[in-house]
Amino acid sequence: MSQTTSELKNEYQRSLELMRTLRDEVRLKLHLAGMDAKDEWRKLEPRLAEVEKAGTEFTEATCKAASELVQRLSKLRSSIS
């Protein structure tokens, strides 16, 4: 079943807020992190801007991209905690 635009917008906005929180936490911890974590951050950071810019397009693909980025950020945060 396909989601409505309103549902997709709400899902995207929740993911975006969580993504921004995770981004801020990762930035704070990066100075203590090893090279692997810093390399992963360099890959993820450009994706953050891409997903934020896509925020006007409330599609299932946009929501999926935001959700996947949240998962990757959470994993990175855990690895440097």
N, C-alpha and C positions, 0 to 999 in steps of 0.2 A: 504494500500500500504506500502510495506516495504522500509525502508530508505537504501541508499547505505552506505558502510563502511565510505566513506569520509564524508557524511552528519552526520553520527553517531559520528565520530571523532570530527567534528566541534562542534556539540551540546554538547558533553561530555566536550570538552575543555572550552567552554563558561560556563558551569555549574561549572567546577572545579575552574575556576578563580573567579567566584562569591562566591563559597563555601569558598575559601581561604580568600577573602575579609571579608565575614561575620564572619568567624572564628576569624580573627584578631580583628574585632570590638567587638565581644562577649568577647574575652579574656580581652580587655581593660575595659569593663564595669562590669565584674564579681565581682570584689572586692566590688562593691556597691550593689550587688544583694542579694536577700534573698535566703533562703535554697532551695526553690522550683526550682529556676532558676539554682542554683548550681547542684542540683540533675539531672536536665534535661541535663545540660552540661556534666556531668559524663557519661550519656547514649549516647550522641551524639559524643563526642570526639573520641571514638574508631571507630565509623562508618566513620569518616572523613578519617582515615588512610586506612580503608578497601576500600573505594571508590577511593581513590587516587591510591592504588595498583592495582585496577581493570582497570586502565587507558589504559592498553595495549589491553584490550578486548572491542572493540567498538561494543557492542551489544545493542539492545533495552533495555534489562534488566539493563545493566550498566548505560545507560543514564537515565532510570527511577529512579534508586537508587540515582543517583547524583541529579536529579531534586527534589526528595522527601526530600533529606537531605538539599538542599538549602531552601526549604519551611520551614522545621523544624527550621533551623538556623535563618531564617528571623523572624519567630514567636518568638523564644527565644530572639533575639535582640530587638524586639519590646516590649517584656515584661519587659526588664531591662533598657529601655531607659528613 
